[in-house]
Amino acid sequence: MATDAGGFAAAKEGLKAISGQTQWMNQQVSAGKLALDPDVADKAAKRCEEEIEALSGLLRNANALQTVKGLGDYPDGQQLAKRFQDKATDGDAGVLKLIRDMQEELKKQADAFRGAAKDYRATDEQNADDLRRGIQ
């Protein structure tokens, strides 16, 4: 595609930034440096899942761009239809790929939030065990 990543360069950069945040969260959880209250983590994970569902609706609407009709049989109309189709289906920067990638990233974030809740529970249980042993 000759245009600036199908016209979605900013969206692609935003997705890259979100991916970086997800990676950071996973690294912190793996290192034991991030533990979230389970209620807070669950709310954050559910919010991610709500966004995934909202993006599903957007994806259904964007699928219509794969076949653009009504712009006429003249070369200009056909070229314009092709440009819309390319913006939808381009394998590197099309809107359909960006939406799917965002859904996948949000799923990873939801998993990261839930992972941080597991660490919180484990730490909480360890502290409780330590207290019980200290009392005895």
MOMO-V422479 format. One record per residue. N is the residue number from 0. RES is the residue in three letters. SS is DSSP state (h for helix, s for strand, l for the rest). PSI is psi in whole degrees, 0 to 359 (NA if undefined). Layout:
n	res	ss	psi
N	RES	SS	PSI
N	RES	SS	PSI
This chain:
n	res	ss	psi
0	MET	l	132
1	ALA	l	334
2	THR	l	173
3	ASP	h	87
4	ALA	h	44
5	GLY	h	12
6	GLY	h	6
7	PHE	l	30
8	ALA	h	318
9	ALA	h	320
10	ALA	h	320
11	LYS	h	320
12	GLU	h	321
13	GLY	h	319
14	LEU	h	321
15	LYS	h	319
16	ALA	h	318
17	ILE	h	320
18	SER	h	319
19	GLY	h	320
20	GLN	h	318
21	THR	h	316
22	GLN	h	318
23	TRP	h	314
24	MET	h	314
25	ASN	h	321
26	GLN	h	317
27	GLN	h	320
28	VAL	h	314
29	SER	h	324
30	ALA	l	358
31	GLY	l	18
32	LYS	l	354
33	LEU	l	117
34	ALA	l	127
35	LEU	l	145
36	ASP	l	131
37	PRO	h	323
38	ASP	h	318
39	VAL	h	315
40	ALA	h	319
41	ASP	h	319
42	LYS	h	318
43	ALA	h	317
44	ALA	h	319
45	LYS	h	324
46	ARG	h	319
47	CYS	h	317
48	GLU	h	326
49	GLU	h	318
50	GLU	h	322
51	ILE	h	316
52	GLU	h	318
53	ALA	h	321
54	LEU	h	333
55	SER	h	319
56	GLY	h	318
57	LEU	h	321
58	LEU	h	319
59	ARG	h	317
60	ASN	h	319
61	ALA	h	334
62	ASN	h	332
63	ALA	h	338
64	LEU	h	348
65	GLN	h	334
66	THR	l	103
67	VAL	l	123
68	LYS	l	165
69	GLY	l	7
70	LEU	l	9
71	GLY	l	169
72	ASP	l	358
73	TYR	l	154
74	PRO	h	320
75	ASP	h	317
76	GLY	h	320
77	GLN	h	322
78	GLN	h	318
79	LEU	h	317
80	ALA	h	318
81	LYS	h	320
82	ARG	h	318
83	PHE	h	317
84	GLN	h	317
85	ASP	h	320
86	LYS	h	332
87	ALA	h	318
88	THR	h	356
89	ASP	l	128
90	GLY	l	337
91	ASP	l	326
92	ALA	l	14
93	GLY	l	156
94	VAL	h	324
95	LEU	h	316
96	LYS	h	318
97	LEU	h	319
98	ILE	h	314
99	ARG	h	318
100	ASP	h	320
101	MET	h	319
102	GLN	h	317
103	GLU	h	320
104	GLU	h	320
105	LEU	h	325
106	LYS	h	318
107	LYS	h	321
108	GLN	h	318
109	ALA	h	317
110	ASP	h	321
111	ALA	h	318
112	PHE	h	316
113	ARG	h	325
114	GLY	h	321
115	ALA	h	328
116	ALA	h	322
117	LYS	h	318
118	ASP	h	322
119	TYR	h	313
120	ARG	h	316
121	ALA	h	317
122	THR	h	317
123	ASP	h	315
124	GLU	h	320
125	GLN	h	318
126	ASN	h	318
127	ALA	h	317
128	ASP	h	317
129	ASP	h	319
130	LEU	h	317
131	ARG	h	316
132	ARG	h	324
133	GLY	h	328
134	ILE	h	326
135	GLN	l	NA
